[in-house]
Amino acid sequence: MKKIGIVVNMRKQEALDTAFRLMKMIDNQGAELMLCREAAISLGIAADTGYSIQQLGEQADFLLVLGGDGTLLNIAKAVCSYDIPILGINLGRLGFLTEVEVGDLELALKQLLKGEYVIEERTMLEAYSSHNQTVKYLALNDIVISRGSLSRIISYNVVINDIYLDSYMADGIIIATPTGSTAYSLSAGGPIVNPSIPGIVLTPICPHTLYSRSLVINNSEKIDITLTEIRGEAYMTVDGQKGIPLIEDETITICKSSMTTKLIRLKEQNFYKSLRTRLIQPVTKIN
């Protein structure tokens, strides 16, 4: 019997309603439900029948994440060490990472239990500071170094594999995985990179220069970014969810992590078709 874990974005009532529907569907399909503890309590189920994220990672065969891309990013970091495949149910806006729309939920569950899916391993990044190398930060989308909201531009040096690349005066820099190339990096003028390509994208944010462009490097290479001057405040942001204050002369080292995120794809998913559906067609309709 397959064990299906469910994690819910507790800020969305629609996610709780969908979890309730899923409970019945999973029972009808003869699978075992493992519901996150917070959702179990909110749905009036005994708290001791709910599971922690750690328990879901250790015991479930699949993990269904009900929310948007932000919810999936958060859960991906929490369970990546357990090697569990994740299927995103889109309850957000863009849903580039989340595979299934709510209306397709019953069909998706049947495909999942029949084994009609593929697993995509997505690169993750690891970052640490020269001031505290014992604390490591994981990202599925991107690591961003940027000025504070009321600060002036910051200055930093970029070194790749111990070779000096350039010095920048800018609002910051985005270090993105191919998965994250369709997120903040894209908005800052960076390229879209197919997730199957072993690369890392470096995109300066509003650089004060005429020649600065994004750079795509091999994901085996190490990046060191040293803050040489901060006019106010500066932060490192991990997947847009965790902010860490930075100081002058601090160096952030970023490299490919040994961890990966395993995303479930229920059909032969073509990256370029998905790109058109998620990013190009909505803009075309607006215009």
C-alpha positions as a Markdown table, in Angstrom:
| # | Residue | x | y | z |
|---|---|---|---|---|
| 1 | Met | 0.0 | 0.0 | 0.0 |
| 2 | Lys | 1.4 | 3.4 | -1.1 |
| 3 | Lys | 1.7 | 6.1 | 1.6 |
| 4 | Ile | 0.9 | 9.6 | 0.4 |
| 5 | Gly | 1.9 | 12.5 | 2.5 |
| 6 | Ile | 0.0 | 15.8 | 2.3 |
| 7 | Val | 1.4 | 19.2 | 3.3 |
| 8 | Val | -0.9 | 22.2 | 3.2 |
| 9 | Asn | -0.3 | 26.0 | 3.0 |
| 10 | Met | -2.2 | 26.8 | 6.2 |
| 11 | Arg | -2.8 | 30.4 | 5.0 |
| 12 | Lys | -5.0 | 29.3 | 2.2 |
| 13 | Gln | -8.5 | 28.0 | 3.0 |
| 14 | Glu | -8.7 | 26.5 | -0.5 |
| 15 | Ala | -5.7 | 24.4 | 0.4 |
| 16 | Leu | -7.5 | 23.0 | 3.5 |
| 17 | Asp | -10.6 | 22.4 | 1.4 |
| 18 | Thr | -8.5 | 20.6 | -1.2 |
| 19 | Ala | -6.9 | 18.4 | 1.5 |
| 20 | Phe | -10.3 | 17.4 | 2.7 |
| 21 | Arg | -11.3 | 16.3 | -0.8 |
| 22 | Leu | -8.0 | 14.5 | -1.2 |
| 23 | Met | -8.5 | 12.5 | 2.0 |
| 24 | Lys | -11.6 | 10.9 | 0.4 |
| 25 | Met | -9.9 | 10.3 | -3.0 |
| 26 | Ile | -6.9 | 8.6 | -1.4 |
| 27 | Asp | -9.1 | 6.4 | 0.7 |
| 28 | Asn | -11.2 | 5.4 | -2.4 |
| 29 | Gln | -7.9 | 4.5 | -4.2 |
| 30 | Gly | -6.8 | 2.2 | -1.4 |
| 31 | Ala | -3.8 | 4.2 | -0.5 |
| 32 | Glu | -2.7 | 5.3 | 3.0 |
| 33 | Leu | -3.1 | 9.0 | 3.9 |
| 34 | Met | -0.4 | 10.8 | 5.9 |
| 35 | Leu | -1.6 | 14.4 | 6.7 |
| 36 | Cys | 0.6 | 17.1 | 8.2 |
| 37 | Arg | -0.2 | 17.8 | 11.8 |
| 38 | Glu | -1.4 | 21.4 | 11.4 |
| 39 | Ala | -3.9 | 20.4 | 8.7 |
| 40 | Ala | -5.1 | 17.5 | 10.7 |
| 41 | Ile | -5.9 | 19.8 | 13.6 |
| 42 | Ser | -7.6 | 22.4 | 11.4 |
| 43 | Leu | -9.8 | 19.7 | 9.8 |
| 44 | Gly | -10.9 | 18.5 | 13.2 |
| 45 | Ile | -8.9 | 15.3 | 13.1 |
| 46 | Ala | -7.2 | 14.1 | 16.2 |
| 47 | Ala | -3.8 | 15.7 | 16.5 |
| 48 | Asp | -2.0 | 12.4 | 17.2 |
| 49 | Thr | -3.0 | 11.2 | 13.7 |
| 50 | Gly | -1.1 | 14.0 | 12.0 |
| 51 | Tyr | 2.5 | 13.9 | 11.1 |
| 52 | Ser | 5.5 | 16.3 | 11.3 |
| 53 | Ile | 7.4 | 17.2 | 8.2 |
| 54 | Gln | 10.2 | 15.0 | 9.3 |
| 55 | Gln | 7.9 | 12.0 | 9.7 |
| 56 | Leu | 6.4 | 12.6 | 6.3 |
| 57 | Gly | 9.9 | 12.7 | 4.8 |
| 58 | Glu | 10.9 | 9.5 | 6.5 |
| 59 | Gln | 7.8 | 7.4 | 6.0 |
| 60 | Ala | 5.8 | 8.6 | 2.9 |
| 61 | Asp | 6.3 | 7.3 | -0.6 |
| 62 | Phe | 5.2 | 10.6 | -2.2 |
| 63 | Leu | 4.6 | 14.1 | -0.9 |
| 64 | Leu | 1.7 | 16.2 | -2.2 |
| 65 | Val | 2.2 | 19.9 | -1.5 |
| 66 | Leu | -1.0 | 22.0 | -1.6 |
| 67 | Gly | -0.1 | 25.7 | -2.3 |
| 68 | Gly | 1.9 | 27.8 | -4.7 |
| 69 | Asp | 5.5 | 27.8 | -5.8 |
| 70 | Gly | 6.5 | 29.5 | -2.5 |
| 71 | Thr | 5.0 | 26.6 | -0.5 |
| 72 | Leu | 6.8 | 24.0 | -2.6 |
| 73 | Leu | 10.1 | 25.9 | -2.3 |
| 74 | Asn | 9.8 | 25.9 | 1.5 |
| 75 | Ile | 8.9 | 22.2 | 1.7 |
| 76 | Ala | 11.6 | 21.2 | -0.8 |
| 77 | Lys | 14.3 | 22.4 | 1.5 |
| 78 | Ala | 12.8 | 20.7 | 4.5 |
| 79 | Val | 12.6 | 17.2 | 3.0 |
| 80 | Cys | 15.4 | 17.1 | 0.4 |
| 81 | Ser | 17.6 | 15.0 | 2.8 |
| 82 | Tyr | 14.9 | 12.3 | 2.8 |
| 83 | Asp | 15.0 | 11.7 | -1.0 |
| 84 | Ile | 11.2 | 11.8 | -1.3 |
| 85 | Pro | 9.5 | 12.8 | -4.6 |
| 86 | Ile | 7.2 | 15.9 | -4.5 |
| 87 | Leu | 4.1 | 16.6 | -6.5 |
| 88 | Gly | 2.9 | 20.2 | -6.3 |
| 89 | Ile | -0.8 | 21.0 | -6.5 |
| 90 | Asn | -1.1 | 24.6 | -7.7 |
| 91 | Leu | -3.2 | 26.9 | -5.5 |
| 92 | Gly | -1.1 | 30.0 | -6.3 |
| 93 | Arg | -0.8 | 32.2 | -9.3 |
| 94 | Leu | 2.0 | 31.3 | -11.7 |
| 95 | Gly | 2.6 | 27.7 | -10.6 |
| 96 | Phe | 5.8 | 27.1 | -12.6 |
| 97 | Leu | 6.9 | 24.4 | -10.1 |
| 98 | Thr | 3.5 | 23.0 | -9.1 |
| 99 | Glu | 2.5 | 20.3 | -11.6 |
| 100 | Val | -1.3 | 19.8 | -11.1 |
| 101 | Glu | -4.3 | 22.1 | -11.2 |
| 102 | Val | -7.0 | 21.5 | -8.7 |
| 103 | Gly | -9.5 | 20.4 | -11.4 |
| 104 | Asp | -7.2 | 17.6 | -12.4 |
| 105 | Leu | -6.6 | 16.2 | -8.9 |
| 106 | Glu | -8.5 | 12.9 | -9.2 |
| 107 | Leu | -6.8 | 12.0 | -12.5 |
| 108 | Ala | -3.4 | 13.0 | -11.1 |
| 109 | Leu | -3.9 | 10.8 | -8.1 |
| 110 | Lys | -4.8 | 7.8 | -10.3 |
| 111 | Gln | -1.7 | 8.3 | -12.5 |
| 112 | Leu | 0.5 | 8.6 | -9.4 |
| 113 | Leu | -0.7 | 5.4 | -7.9 |
| 114 | Lys | -0.4 | 3.6 | -11.3 |
| 115 | Gly | 3.2 | 4.7 | -11.6 |
| 116 | Glu | 2.5 | 6.8 | -14.6 |
| 117 | Tyr | 5.0 | 9.5 | -13.9 |
| 118 | Val | 8.7 | 10.5 | -14.2 |
| 119 | Ile | 10.9 | 12.1 | -11.5 |
| 120 | Glu | 13.0 | 15.2 | -12.4 |
| 121 | Glu | 16.0 | 15.9 | -10.1 |
| 122 | Arg | 16.5 | 19.6 | -9.7 |
| 123 | Thr | 19.8 | 21.2 | -8.7 |
| 124 | Met | 19.9 | 23.0 | -5.4 |
| 125 | Leu | 22.4 | 25.6 | -4.2 |
| 126 | Glu | 24.4 | 25.8 | -1.0 |
| 127 | Ala | 25.6 | 29.0 | 0.5 |
| 128 | Tyr | 27.6 | 30.0 | 3.6 |
| 129 | Ser | 29.4 | 33.1 | 5.0 |
| 130 | Ser | 33.0 | 33.6 | 5.7 |
| 131 | His | 31.9 | 34.7 | 9.1 |
| 132 | Asn | 30.1 | 31.5 | 10.0 |
| 133 | Gln | 31.0 | 28.5 | 7.7 |
| 134 | Thr | 29.1 | 26.0 | 9.9 |
| 135 | Val | 25.7 | 27.4 | 8.9 |
| 136 | Lys | 24.8 | 26.4 | 5.4 |
| 137 | Tyr | 21.7 | 27.7 | 3.5 |
| 138 | Leu | 19.9 | 25.6 | 0.8 |
| 139 | Ala | 18.0 | 27.1 | -2.1 |
| 140 | Leu | 16.1 | 25.5 | -5.0 |
| 141 | Asn | 15.5 | 28.8 | -6.9 |
| 142 | Asp | 18.1 | 31.4 | -5.9 |
| 143 | Ile | 20.4 | 33.1 | -3.5 |
| 144 | Val | 20.2 | 36.9 | -3.7 |
| 145 | Ile | 22.6 | 39.4 | -2.2 |
| 146 | Ser | 21.0 | 42.9 | -2.3 |
| 147 | Arg | 20.9 | 46.2 | -0.6 |
| 148 | Gly | 18.3 | 47.1 | 2.0 |
| 149 | Ser | 15.1 | 48.9 | 1.1 |
| 150 | Leu | 16.4 | 52.4 | 2.1 |
| 151 | Ser | 20.0 | 51.8 | 1.2 |
| 152 | Arg | 22.1 | 53.0 | -1.7 |
| 153 | Ile | 23.9 | 50.7 | -4.1 |
| 154 | Ile | 26.4 | 48.2 | -2.8 |
| 155 | Ser | 29.8 | 47.3 | -4.2 |
| 156 | Tyr | 31.0 | 43.7 | -4.5 |
| 157 | Asn | 33.6 | 41.5 | -6.1 |
| 158 | Val | 32.8 | 38.2 | -7.9 |
| 159 | Val | 35.3 | 35.4 | -7.9 |
| 160 | Ile | 34.7 | 32.1 | -9.7 |
| 161 | Asn | 36.8 | 29.1 | -8.9 |
| 162 | Asp | 39.3 | 31.4 | -7.2 |
| 163 | Ile | 39.7 | 33.5 | -10.3 |
| 164 | Tyr | 38.6 | 37.2 | -10.1 |
| 165 | Leu | 35.8 | 38.0 | -12.6 |
| 166 | Asp | 34.8 | 41.6 | -11.9 |
| 167 | Ser | 33.8 | 44.3 | -9.5 |
| 168 | Tyr | 30.2 | 45.7 | -9.4 |
| 169 | Met | 28.3 | 48.7 | -8.1 |
| 170 | Ala | 24.7 | 47.5 | -8.2 |
| 171 | Asp | 21.5 | 46.9 | -6.2 |
| 172 | Gly | 22.8 | 43.3 | -5.8 |
| 173 | Ile | 23.2 | 40.0 | -7.6 |
| 174 | Ile | 21.1 | 36.9 | -8.1 |
| 175 | Ile | 22.7 | 33.5 | -8.2 |
| 176 | Ala | 20.0 | 31.1 | -9.6 |
| 177 | Thr | 19.6 | 27.5 | -10.5 |
| 178 | Pro | 18.1 | 26.6 | -13.9 |
| 179 | Thr | 14.8 | 26.1 | -11.9 |
| 180 | Gly | 15.2 | 29.6 | -10.5 |
| 181 | Ser | 16.0 | 31.1 | -13.9 |
| 182 | Thr | 12.3 | 31.7 | -14.5 |
| 183 | Ala | 11.9 | 33.6 | -11.2 |
| 184 | Tyr | 13.6 | 36.7 | -9.9 |
| 185 | Ser | 16.6 | 36.3 | -12.3 |
| 186 | Leu | 14.2 | 36.5 | -15.3 |
| 187 | Ser | 12.6 | 39.7 | -13.9 |
| 188 | Ala | 16.1 | 41.2 | -13.6 |
| 189 | Gly | 16.9 | 40.5 | -17.3 |
| 190 | Gly | 18.5 | 37.1 | -16.9 |
| 191 | Pro | 18.2 | 34.2 | -19.3 |
| 192 | Ile | 15.8 | 31.3 | -19.1 |
| 193 | Val | 17.7 | 28.0 | -18.7 |
| 194 | Asn | 16.3 | 24.5 | -19.2 |
| 195 | Pro | 16.4 | 22.7 | -15.9 |
| 196 | Ser | 18.2 | 19.8 | -17.5 |
| 197 | Ile | 21.2 | 22.0 | -18.2 |
| 198 | Pro | 23.9 | 21.7 | -15.5 |
| 199 | Gly | 24.3 | 25.5 | -15.0 |
| 200 | Ile | 24.2 | 28.3 | -12.5 |
| 201 | Val | 23.1 | 31.8 | -13.6 |
| 202 | Leu | 24.7 | 35.0 | -12.2 |
| 203 | Thr | 22.5 | 38.1 | -12.8 |
| 204 | Pro | 23.5 | 41.5 | -11.5 |
| 205 | Ile | 20.5 | 43.6 | -10.2 |
| 206 | Cys | 20.5 | 47.2 | -11.7 |
| 207 | Pro | 24.3 | 47.4 | -12.2 |
| 208 | His | 25.7 | 50.9 | -12.6 |
| 209 | Thr | 27.5 | 50.2 | -15.8 |
| 210 | Leu | 26.8 | 49.9 | -19.5 |
| 211 | Tyr | 28.4 | 46.5 | -20.1 |
| 212 | Ser | 27.3 | 44.2 | -17.3 |
| 213 | Arg | 25.3 | 41.1 | -18.4 |
| 214 | Ser | 24.1 | 37.8 | -16.9 |
| 215 | Leu | 26.6 | 34.9 | -16.9 |
| 216 | Val | 25.8 | 31.2 | -17.1 |
| 217 | Ile | 28.5 | 29.0 | -15.6 |
| 218 | Asn | 28.9 | 25.2 | -15.0 |
| 219 | Asn | 27.3 | 24.1 | -11.8 |
| 220 | Ser | 30.5 | 22.4 | -10.7 |
| 221 | Glu | 32.1 | 25.9 | -10.2 |
| 222 | Lys | 32.3 | 27.8 | -6.9 |
| 223 | Ile | 31.3 | 31.4 | -6.6 |
| 224 | Asp | 32.7 | 33.9 | -4.0 |
| 225 | Ile | 31.0 | 37.2 | -3.6 |
| 226 | Thr | 32.7 | 39.7 | -1.3 |
| 227 | Leu | 30.9 | 42.9 | -0.2 |
| 228 | Thr | 33.5 | 45.7 | -0.5 |
| 229 | Glu | 31.2 | 48.6 | 0.4 |
| 230 | Ile | 27.7 | 48.8 | 1.9 |
| 231 | Arg | 26.0 | 52.2 | 2.0 |
| 232 | Gly | 23.4 | 51.3 | 4.6 |
| 233 | Glu | 22.2 | 47.7 | 4.8 |
| 234 | Ala | 22.7 | 44.5 | 2.8 |
| 235 | Tyr | 21.1 | 41.1 | 3.0 |
| 236 | Met | 21.4 | 37.6 | 1.6 |
| 237 | Thr | 17.9 | 36.2 | 0.8 |
| 238 | Val | 17.4 | 32.4 | 0.2 |
| 239 | Asp | 14.5 | 31.5 | -2.1 |
| 240 | Gly | 12.9 | 34.8 | -1.3 |
| 241 | Gln | 11.9 | 33.5 | 2.2 |
| 242 | Lys | 14.9 | 33.9 | 4.6 |
| 243 | Gly | 16.8 | 37.1 | 5.0 |
| 244 | Ile | 20.3 | 37.2 | 6.6 |
| 245 | Pro | 22.0 | 40.6 | 7.3 |
| 246 | Leu | 25.5 | 41.1 | 5.8 |
| 247 | Ile | 28.4 | 43.4 | 6.6 |
| 248 | Glu | 31.3 | 44.9 | 4.7 |
| 249 | Asp | 34.2 | 42.5 | 3.8 |
| 250 | Glu | 31.9 | 39.5 | 4.3 |
| 251 | Thr | 32.3 | 36.8 | 1.6 |
| 252 | Ile | 29.4 | 34.6 | 0.6 |
| 253 | Thr | 30.4 | 31.3 | -1.0 |
| 254 | Ile | 27.8 | 29.6 | -3.2 |
| 255 | Cys | 28.1 | 26.2 | -5.0 |
| 256 | Lys | 26.0 | 23.3 | -6.1 |
| 257 | Ser | 24.6 | 21.3 | -3.2 |
| 258 | Ser | 24.9 | 17.5 | -2.9 |
| 259 | Met | 21.1 | 17.6 | -2.2 |
| 260 | Thr | 18.5 | 17.7 | -5.0 |
| 261 | Thr | 14.8 | 18.2 | -5.1 |
| 262 | Lys | 12.8 | 15.4 | -6.8 |
| 263 | Leu | 9.8 | 16.7 | -8.6 |
| 264 | Ile | 7.1 | 14.4 | -9.9 |
| 265 | Arg | 5.9 | 14.9 | -13.5 |
| 266 | Leu | 2.8 | 13.0 | -14.4 |
| 267 | Lys | 3.1 | 13.2 | -18.1 |
| 268 | Glu | 5.9 | 13.6 | -20.7 |
| 269 | Gln | 6.4 | 17.2 | -19.7 |
| 270 | Asn | 8.1 | 19.4 | -22.4 |
| 271 | Phe | 9.9 | 22.3 | -20.8 |
| 272 | Tyr | 9.2 | 24.6 | -23.8 |
| 273 | Lys | 5.5 | 23.8 | -23.8 |
| 274 | Ser | 5.3 | 24.5 | -20.1 |
| 275 | Leu | 7.2 | 27.8 | -20.7 |
| 276 | Arg | 4.7 | 28.9 | -23.2 |
| 277 | Thr | 1.7 | 27.9 | -21.1 |
| 278 | Arg | 3.0 | 29.5 | -17.9 |
| 279 | Leu | 4.9 | 32.6 | -19.1 |
| 280 | Ile | 4.2 | 33.5 | -22.7 |
| 281 | Gln | 0.5 | 32.9 | -23.2 |
| 282 | Pro | -0.6 | 34.9 | -20.1 |
| 283 | Val | 1.3 | 37.9 | -21.4 |
| 284 | Thr | -0.1 | 37.4 | -24.9 |
| 285 | Lys | -3.7 | 37.4 | -23.5 |
| 286 | Ile | -3.1 | 40.6 | -21.5 |
| 287 | Asn | -1.8 | 42.3 | -24.6 |
